[in-house]
Amino acid sequence: MAELEIIIISVAYLISTVAALHVLLNKRDPRAALLWIVVCFWLPVIGVLLYMLLGMNRIRTRAQSWQDRGQGMHPVSDGNGEQHEESAPLIPPYATQNYQLLRQLSDRVTRRPLLAGNRVQPLHNGDQAYPAMLEAIANAQHCIALSTYIFDTHTTGKKFITALNDAAQRGVKVKVLVDGLGKLYSWPRVDKLFVNSKVQIAYFLPATWQRRGIHFNLRNHRKLLVLDGETAFTGGMNISYRHLLQKTDDTATSLWNRNRTIDIHFKVEGPVVGQMQETFREDWHFATGETFSGRNYPAKCSDGNCLCRGISAGPNEKYEKLVWLVIGALNCARKQVLIMTPYFIPDRMLVSALISAQLRGVSVEIMLPQKNNLPYVQWASRGTLHELLEYGIKVYCQPPPFVHSKLLLMDDSYALIGSANVDPRSQRLNFEFVLELYDIQVNNQLREHFTSMRLQSNLVTVEQINQRNLTVKLRDNFFRLFSPFL
């Protein structure tokens, strides 16, 4: 019996040693590495299992392995269109050193150039965005590519289904890509409403073992609508009645009141639409194995003054693009940084960059929802606020309805807009799409929007955070421990 115990203990510690070696080779943070090594040897079996479940970054490994095997999101070319290999130069008023440094960083960490001659129009809520999108679908002549995380099949979704079906009937090639987890938000499922339709619909990593297994992470959170390779829409909005602030006759009052969501979307014209279509084509190829042909890189808009770059980010990428770009913008800011996001769980690097910018004299303001639709995210977020407030960063909470808008504005001319939140899920676990743009007019419009929302919001103070009772503090800080997974 003693010999059997010795063998079991020896095997357990051998497994712990292998796990510890894996930690040494793969963990970049020495504090996390030391913690996991202690856990593995202190709890020889349970500790190793915990490391395998929580410590190993299988998400990035799996996504990169798909790409290495030719199954991931990678450029798919059909030989059409002009190729743009060099970024457009930054001319006055964007030629200052801080903008040049930020552009150089973006050139290095993205695979796409900065393109001139674009026009970007902000659209507030579904009341402005959906009519414009439906009109564009009605006017499409060649191809329509729609990618969304959620395709609600209530009243708003049915309008889009009708419009897409009508386009397909008149000969337009229509492809719809819905995230395999996002499709579960609505019933009936969207594909059931496209039965016997000429519209091609596919799901991104559906919950099935048939192809790549079941994945809670690795979600396609992108929102893209590209029409004829010339006009596109992107931002934070899914296809859902929730984004309509004005109630329609065919939406139940109780349902509408409970789920109303404020958001912002963007209509985009110009050469950057080609980059948006490339992103859709890569995702479509991954989901279906098919190559999606379309027109690339439309001509510059005659009145398009916006320098734009479309940025595809995800765990399959070599760089953590969104993290680096946000930190780069904070480091390059000279006057002001405004951040609006529904989900705010910054890591230590981002917290340090935010505080560093504030201490350099940059005015940093963060706008969050007062009541989040995901309470555990709000609890984890609140656990990070004390340190930011202590150094003078201003945090505002917007009262209901829930605000889902996502944007970062730096100084007078730079903006990051799109589908990404300021949390680990967007920065490391999901596939996201953002637009980087240099444009004074759009920046002014978005700053005015931020200012108008600020007037309706409540300033969070250090005293309010300190006055939380002990139970609330413990809850908030407990959920903060799990912030890498929320």
Beta strands, then each sheet from edge to edge (+ up, - down):
strand 1: 115-124
strand 2: 143-148
strand 3: 173-179
strand 4: 200-204
strand 5: 224-227
strand 6: 231-235
strand 7: 261-262
strand 8: 264-269
strand 9: 306-313
strand 10: 336-340
strand 11: 363-369
strand 12: 394-398
strand 13: 402-403
strand 14: 407-410
strand 15: 414-418
strand 16: 432-438
strand 17: 458-460
sheet 1: 4+ 3+ 2+ 5- 6+ 8- 1+ 9- 16+ 15- 14+ 10- 11- 12- 17+
sheet 2: 7+ 13+
end
